[in-house]
């Protein structure tokens, strides 16, 4: 009799609760359905729940039936919330709701479509819709790296005027001629890019710039996410015409995370930020800048507007749980146990960290690899000469103590072994691909984001093997959607790598064994630079700093 009663109760619950709410990850506090004004189910729609007077917003996506459910394990807890759909192609809708333990609330939405405004178009959507060759569009897409393309194209100019703008944005790099790079800032590209910009926004041209909304992914794999946004102090609001580096705001550049905290660097001030992953409370800890380090050393600046060079970038945990921070001519270590900082007047924004806690970096002369022992502030650097290159971006050190360098100005990767003092370079299979940033996996293979080619590179130094994977399945380098992956992070446990498209608010998860890619659209328009896998998480999880205001840290979990 008891067994029959239990079966009957289970059947009733299955009828009363939506299929999404009966997911294996627990009964949801909040479910609902999203349809169009014609009654059609809408898939891939992010539903955002912001807690009243709190720093955290949690988002999930609708499935093919238009249904959504916040899993019981998410950061959505009992309390008062505003539940909203806020997208450029629908009229905004927000509803208040009070969530209580043991009570499943339902909030449905009927969305009214509207044309996407030019102000809301991503750089990817503008570049793809403009006339021109793939070569021209690869160059133009880089113009959205420091500001919006809307700002870049708002004024018509002559060819000479465009050339002057390009040189100003390139800084000292405009004097360089490096055949192995696709960087717009090189001498050989300045005139062709000026000619192309003149064809689009020359004298007498229309300010009605074409653009076309890129379809949002709606398949089950692309919408099976839970996204938690952590608002930051000085986060600001979106401003379409803003050069990066506005000191009113925080510009979170890199992130690392442990069980309690997510740490971030601010690209334009010398603080180490720390967010409590449960409460969302943020603490910013100022540190003394090492002598001659960062933006204080004006002789090192590259002349570009906004002073993008020199600021605090990469973060890594050493084996003792200390946080190591990199910047031009400086290295900083934070001890969470004592709350104290140690500094060294040498370093680079990106660096390698070997198993013994030594920091490895390439000096700005690009011909000298340096080791710093971070166990003592009085330690002396050790230098090794290597063949000069034309410009690296990132540096990583593997479990064998070998340092890998991303020579993005020449389309190469290099590896230095201090035990044998041997240094070897390898060209990327795709010429001029621009390996920018990445990470080394548990097999000591380097994974790098190829910024110009829109691909991911795998380099196995032991097998001397290089292999590339497109961000979009079947995609070809230097073609639409002209993806610009800036960084990459490795999830060894789940055998995937995460990367991003700088120009389209999209993330990509690539299977390390098959190369199959899954595309995700972020619930809000983020500018993503760095990203980092949470290795302690029970499910595939990656953290993203949303760099441009409204600035925030973002946790993205696969259900």
Secondary structure, DSSP 4 states (H G I P E B T S, - for coil): -HHHHHHHHHHHHHHHS-GGGG-TT---SEEEEEEETT--B--S-EEEEEETTSSEEEEEE--TTSEEE--TTSS--SEEEEEEE--TTB--EEEEEEEBTTB-EE--EEEPB-PPPGGG--HHHHHHHS-S-HHHHHHHHGGGSSS-HHHHTSS---HHHHHHHHHHHHGGGGG---TT---TTSHHHHHHHHHHHHHHH-TT--S-----PPPPP-SHHHH-EEEEEEE-TT-----SS--TT-TTS--EEEEEE-SSEEEEEETTS-EEEEEETTT--EEEEE-PPPTT-GGG-GGG----TT--TTS---EEE-TTSPEEEEETTEEEEEETTTTEEEEES---SS-EE-TTSEEEEE-TTSSEEEEEETT-TTPPPEEEE----S----EEE-TTSPEEEEETTTTEEEEEETTTTEEEEEE-SSTT--EEEEEE-TTSEEEEEETTTTEEEEEETTTTEEEEEESSTT--TT-TT------EEEETTTTEEEEEETTTTEEEEEETTT--EEEEE-SS---EEEEEE-TT-SS-EEEEEE-SSS-EEEEEEE-
